[in-house]
Protein backbone atom coordinates (compact mmCIF):
# COMPACT_ATOMS: atom_id res chain seq x y z
CA UNK A 1 0.00 0.00 0.00
CA UNK A 2 1.24 3.49 -0.84
CA UNK A 3 2.72 5.77 1.82
CA UNK A 4 0.14 8.52 1.30
CA UNK A 5 -2.05 10.31 3.85
CA UNK A 6 -5.77 9.89 3.15
CA UNK A 7 -6.64 13.42 4.29
CA UNK A 8 -3.70 15.74 3.53
CA UNK A 9 -2.25 13.80 0.58
CA UNK A 10 1.26 13.92 2.08
CA UNK A 11 3.55 11.41 0.37
CA UNK A 12 7.17 10.31 0.15
CA UNK A 13 9.45 13.00 -1.28
CA UNK A 14 12.94 12.66 -2.67
CA UNK A 15 15.87 14.82 -1.67
CA UNK A 16 19.62 14.64 -1.37
CA UNK A 17 22.31 14.54 1.25
CA UNK A 18 25.90 15.58 0.77
CA UNK A 19 28.42 12.79 0.95
CA UNK A 20 31.73 13.81 2.58
CA UNK A 21 34.97 11.89 2.83
CA UNK A 22 38.59 12.55 3.61
CA UNK A 23 40.86 12.77 6.61
CA UNK A 24 40.32 15.68 9.01
CA UNK A 25 42.94 18.44 9.12
CA UNK A 26 43.41 17.76 12.80
CA UNK A 27 44.57 14.24 11.91
CA UNK A 28 46.98 15.33 9.18
CA UNK A 29 44.67 15.26 6.17
CA UNK A 30 43.49 18.10 3.93
CA UNK A 31 39.98 18.25 5.40
CA UNK A 32 36.58 16.91 4.42
CA UNK A 33 35.81 17.34 0.74
CA UNK A 34 32.46 17.42 -1.01
CA UNK A 35 32.42 14.22 -3.04
CA UNK A 36 28.87 13.88 -4.35
CA UNK A 37 25.19 14.15 -3.46
CA UNK A 38 23.29 10.99 -2.64
CA UNK A 39 19.55 10.49 -3.16
CA UNK A 40 17.42 9.82 -0.10
CA UNK A 41 13.71 9.71 0.71
CA UNK A 42 11.68 11.65 3.26
CA UNK A 43 8.73 9.59 4.53
CA UNK A 44 5.58 11.13 6.03
CA UNK A 45 4.76 10.43 9.68
CA UNK A 46 1.95 7.93 8.95
CA UNK A 47 -0.31 6.05 11.36
CA UNK A 48 -3.09 3.59 10.59
CA UNK A 49 -6.05 4.45 12.80
CA UNK A 50 -9.58 3.24 13.44
CA UNK A 51 -11.67 6.35 13.99
CA UNK A 52 -15.19 6.11 15.39
CA UNK A 53 -17.67 8.30 13.51
CA UNK A 54 -20.75 8.88 15.73
CA UNK A 55 -22.87 10.18 12.82
CA UNK A 56 -22.43 6.85 11.01
CA UNK A 57 -22.30 4.74 14.16
CA UNK A 58 -19.25 2.79 12.97
CA UNK A 59 -15.46 2.78 12.81
CA UNK A 60 -13.54 3.91 9.72
CA UNK A 61 -9.98 2.69 9.16
CA UNK A 62 -7.72 5.35 7.61
CA UNK A 63 -4.02 5.99 7.08
CA UNK A 64 -3.18 9.43 8.47
CA UNK A 65 -0.20 11.64 9.17
CA UNK A 66 0.21 12.94 12.72
CA UNK A 67 -0.81 16.40 11.47
CA UNK A 68 -4.03 15.02 9.92
CA UNK A 69 -4.84 13.26 13.20
CA UNK A 70 -4.65 16.64 14.96
CA UNK A 71 -7.01 18.04 12.30
CA UNK A 72 -9.50 15.22 12.94
CA UNK A 73 -9.35 15.92 16.68
CA UNK A 74 -9.93 19.64 16.15
CA UNK A 75 -12.63 19.64 13.43
CA UNK A 76 -14.35 16.31 14.12
CA UNK A 77 -14.14 12.96 12.35
CA UNK A 78 -17.26 13.21 10.19
CA UNK A 79 -16.55 16.71 8.87
CA UNK A 80 -12.88 16.00 8.08
CA UNK A 81 -13.44 12.60 6.45
CA UNK A 82 -16.39 13.95 4.41
CA UNK A 83 -14.27 16.84 3.11
CA UNK A 84 -11.51 14.39 2.11
CA UNK A 85 -14.07 12.22 0.26
CA UNK A 86 -13.56 9.15 2.42
CA UNK A 87 -17.20 8.87 3.54
C-alpha positions in Angstrom: 0.0 0.0 0.0 1.2 3.5 -0.8 2.7 5.8 1.8 0.1 8.5 1.3 -2.1 10.3 3.9 -5.8 9.9 3.1 -6.6 13.4 4.3 -3.7 15.7 3.5 -2.2 13.8 0.6 1.3 13.9 2.1 3.6 11.4 0.4 7.2 10.3 0.2 9.4 13.0 -1.3 12.9 12.7 -2.7 15.9 14.8 -1.7 19.6 14.6 -1.4 22.3 14.5 1.3 25.9 15.6 0.8 28.4 12.8 0.9 31.7 13.8 2.6 35.0 11.9 2.8 38.6 12.6 3.6 40.9 12.8 6.6 40.3 15.7 9.0 42.9 18.4 9.1 43.4 17.8 12.8 44.6 14.2 11.9 47.0 15.3 9.2 44.7 15.3 6.2 43.5 18.1 3.9 40.0 18.2 5.4 36.6 16.9 4.4 35.8 17.3 0.7 32.5 17.4 -1.0 32.4 14.2 -3.0 28.9 13.9 -4.4 25.2 14.1 -3.5 23.3 11.0 -2.6 19.6 10.5 -3.2 17.4 9.8 -0.1 13.7 9.7 0.7 11.7 11.6 3.3 8.7 9.6 4.5 5.6 11.1 6.0 4.8 10.4 9.7 1.9 7.9 9.0 -0.3 6.1 11.4 -3.1 3.6 10.6 -6.1 4.4 12.8 -9.6 3.2 13.4 -11.7 6.4 14.0 -15.2 6.1 15.4 -17.7 8.3 13.5 -20.7 8.9 15.7 -22.9 10.2 12.8 -22.4 6.9 11.0 -22.3 4.7 14.2 -19.2 2.8 13.0 -15.5 2.8 12.8 -13.5 3.9 9.7 -10.0 2.7 9.2 -7.7 5.3 7.6 -4.0 6.0 7.1 -3.2 9.4 8.5 -0.2 11.6 9.2 0.2 12.9 12.7 -0.8 16.4 11.5 -4.0 15.0 9.9 -4.8 13.3 13.2 -4.6 16.6 15.0 -7.0 18.0 12.3 -9.5 15.2 12.9 -9.3 15.9 16.7 -9.9 19.6 16.1 -12.6 19.6 13.4 -14.4 16.3 14.1 -14.1 13.0 12.3 -17.3 13.2 10.2 -16.5 16.7 8.9 -12.9 16.0 8.1 -13.4 12.6 6.4 -16.4 13.9 4.4 -14.3 16.8 3.1 -11.5 14.4 2.1 -14.1 12.2 0.3 -13.6 9.2 2.4 -17.2 8.9 3.5 
